[in-house]
Amino acid sequence: MRLGVTVKGCDAMGIYELAKRNQVNLDNLLLIGVNCGGSVSPVAARRMIAAKFGVNPDDVVKEEIDKGQFIIQTKDGQHKGISMDELEEEGFGRRSNCRRCKMKVPRQADLACGNWGVIGEKAGKATFVEVCSEKGANLLDAAVKAGAIASEPANPKGIEIRGKVENAMLKLGDKWRAKDFAALGEGKERLQKMMEDASRCIKCYACIENCPICYCVECSTKKTYLVPPGELPVPFMFHLIRFAHIADSCVNCGQCEENCPMEIANSLYMHALQTDMEKMFGHTPGVNMNLPILALVEEKAERERLSATGSDQIFNVFE
């Protein structure tokens, strides 16, 4: 039996990273991808709707991001839209990790669906479907034969529009990456900013509990000889351990930042490290089953070797 899972880009990337670590079996899943231009925090959305749209958030029945605008629909059927660029330049709009995202159509899923490219009388009534695997093809074929859905060839104009929308979102991702990462500085300047921000950490473990890549039952951050308990500010070693274990595989889902009660920019720091490592080693997490940079050895066996030898050298990346 297979389980159908609807996934945004970051969801699909997280599932692939877990599959590499034998935490899920992709053969047991049917991944239904949906195009995603980003999401807005509910609290931020209510504040934005009141301040920028002049509307009571309780009167909004629907909201979406389409054609570069954040659009709301009210109880009385009115539609209002404001440019995402305008909103985000004023500190509103999408979550910061969504702004930097470049996985807008998750084609590593079995099917990639969504409203981008659906035009004319079909708009709002149908979905675009890209078949990305044999499993996806079999699922779609079976659904059509069973009469569960109807399908027809994509409108060439719709394909063109779908590509333009995706490319526009990718350019926005590049823009926000450049802006956010430049603000961090480089080298010691970046490290200093990270340490200062992390000094507010209360070690609640929300970043670890909500990270799709953190799966270890025995977490190194709970080793008392690495991170002494009961100390505030929390030793920076706590964060260094997370960076060392996750940075090569971060999928920029934003959960470590979204759930941080101290509002530390965890996702920004981790994503900045991941993109630097991607440039150095050419590994993009979450798009296929290629192993991450730091997974050239079985973790359990490697921990036993480290314990037996006292060496912290996993492998020489410069060989």
N, C-alpha and C positions, 0 to 999 in steps of 0.2 A: 504494500500500500504506500502511496506517495502523498505527501502533504503539500498543498498549494500555499505559497507564501507571496503576498504582494509586497514589493520592495521598491523603495526609492534608491537612488544611486548609492548613498552611504550605507543603506541597509544591505544591499547586494555585496558591497565591498567587505562589510563586516562578516557576512556569512562565508565569503570565500576565505577570509583570513582564519576563521574558526575551522573551516574544512581542512585547511593546511595543517592545522594543529590537532586533527582527528577529533574535534569536538562536535562536528555535524558531518553527515554523509550526504553529499550532493545528489547521489543516486536516489535518495529517498525524498527529494524535494523537487517541486515544480516552481521555479521562480518566475513570477509575473511582474516584470519591471514596469514602472510608470515614469514618464518624464516629470522632472521636478525643477522648478525655477527657484526653489528655496521656501523656507517656512518662517513664520513670524511667531515669536513668543507670545502666548495669550495675554500676559500682563502688558507687554510692550504694545501689542495690537490694540488693546482697549485704550491705552494712553494716546496712541497715535490717532485712532478714530475720533476721539474727543477733541484733540488739539488741532489736527490738520483737516479733518472732514467736517468738524462742527456737528457731529452726530452723536446721539446717545448710544454707546456700544451695545446696550441691551436691545436696541431697535434693529440691529444688524442680524440678518438671517443667513447671509452667505458672503464669503470673501474669497478672492482668488488673485493670483498674479498672472497677468496675460498681456502680451504685446507691450512689455516694458512698463506696465502700470499695476498698481495695487488697486483692485476694484472691490467695492462693497455693494451689497444689495440690501435694502431696508425692508421692513415689514410691509410698507405700502408699495413695494415694487420698484422704487427708484434705484438707479445705478449711479454711482459716483466713482471716478478714478483719478488717481494722482500719479505722476511719473515716479518710478522707483528711484531714479537718480536724485530727484528733488528730495524725496523722503529720506534717503540714506545719507545724503550730504548734511541733513539736519539731525542726524542721529536716530532716525526712525527706521522702519523697513525691516528687512530680513535679519535673521540671526547672523552674527559675524562669520561663523563657519560656513553658512550657506552662501554668503557673498563670495567667499574664496573658492567655492566648490567648482570642479570641472568634470563632474560625473553627472551630466544632466539627463542623459538617456542611458540607462543601465543595460547595455547590450551583452553583458556577461550573464544576464538572466536568460531564461528559455524563450520568453516572449517579452518584447519591449513595446508597451502600449502608451496611450496618452492622447490628449486633445491637440497637441501641436501637429499641424498639418491637416486637421479636419476642417473643411471649408464648405461654404454654400449651405444647402438645406440640411446637410449632415451635421453641421456645427452644433454642439451641445447634445447631440442625439447618438453619436457613434464614437468609436475610438480608433485611432491609428494602431495597427499591429505590425511589428517587425518580428519575423521568425528568426530566432538566433541559435537554435539547436534542434537536433533531431527530436528530442523530447517535446520541445515547443511545437514543432511541426505536427507531431502525432496528436498532441492535445488539441490543437486548433482543428485538425482534420476530423477528429472524433466528435468535437463539439458541433461542427457544421453538419456532419452526417446524422447526428442525433437530433438535429433541428433546434438545438439550444441557442445557436446564434446564426446570423446570416453574414456572409462576407462578399466582398467585391474587390477588384483590383484598385489600388490606390490611385487617386487623381494625380497626374504628373505635376500639376500646379501645387497640390497639397504637399507632395514630396519636396518640392523646391522651397515652399514656405517653412516646412518642418526643419529643413536644413538651415535656413536663414535664422530662425528663432534659436535653434541650438547654438549656432555660431555666435550670435549676439550675446547669449548667456555665457559662453566660454570667454568671450572678450571681456565681459564684466568681471568674470572670475580672475582673469589676468590682472585687470586693473586693481581689484581689491587686494590681491596677493602682493602686488608691488607696493601699494600704499601701506598695508598693515605690516609687512615685513621690513620695509624701509624705516618705519617708525621705531622698530626694535633696535636699530643700529646693528653693529657687527662685533664679533669677538668679545672682549672684556666688557664693552658697553652693554651688549645684549645680555651677557651673563649677569651683570650687576642689576639690570632691570628685572630679570627673572627672579633673582634672589630677593630683591626688595619686595616684589609683589607676593612671592611665595612666603615671605615672613609673616603674612597674616593667616597662614594655614592653621587650622585647629585639628588637623588629622582626623577628620570625620569619616574618611574613606569613601565619600560619595564619588570621587573621581574614579576610584578603583572599582567600586560596586557597579557603576553604570557604564564602564568601558567595555565594548564588545570584544576587545582583544585580551583583556585581563581575565584569565580563566583559571590560573593556578590555585589549587586548594591550599597549598602551603606558600603563602606570600612572603617574599623577601623583605617587604617593608615592615613586617611584624616580627622580624628577627631582632631581638633586643641588642645584640652586639653590633647591628648595623644602624638601627634607629632606636635610641634609648627611649623608653616609655616615659610619659608624664612630663615632658619638657615643652615649654612654650617660650619663644617661638620654636616650632618644629624644626629639627635639624634638616638642612637642605639635602642631606643624603636621601631622605624620603622621596624627594622629587627626582633626584639623580637616578635612583633605582627605576622609577617609572619611565624616565626618558630613555634609559639604557635598554629597558625591556620592550618598550612600545614604539619608539620613534621610527624604526624602519618599517612599521606596519600600520601606523596611524591612518585611519580612513577619514579623518576630519568630520566625524559625526557630530562633534560639539558637546557630547553629553558630559564630559568632565568639567566643562565650563558652565553648562546650563544648570547643573545640579550642585555647583559649589556655593555653599551658603555665604562664603566670604567674597564671592564674585572675583576670584582670581582668574586671569586670562589663560587658563590651562590649555585650552584647545589651540589658541594662537601660538603658544610656545611649542607645543608638540608638533603642530602642523608645519611651523617654520623649520624645525629640525628635520622632519620627514622630507620636505621638499629639498633641503640641502643634501640629504643623503641620497635622494633620488637623482639629483644632478651628478653626484659623485660616482654612484654605483649603477645607475640605470634601472633600478628596481622600482616599479610602480605597484603599490599594494592594492589588493582587492579586485584586480581585473582578470586574473587567471590563477592557476594553481602553482605558479613558480614560487619557490620557497623564498622567504625574506632573507635579508643579508645575514642576520644573526642566527639562522636556523640550519646551519650546515652540520649540526650535530643533534642527536637526540637529547632533549633537555635533561631527562632523568639520568641517563648515562653520563652526561657531561657534569652534572652536579656531583655524582659519585666520584668522578675522576678528580674534580676540583677539591673535594673533601679529602681524597686519598693523597693527592700530590701537594696540595697547598698552593698550586699555581692558579693564577687568574687569567692565563693566556688561553683563549679559546682557539684562535687561529690567527695567522699573520695575514691581514688583508692586503698587505703590500707585496706579497710574493708574486 
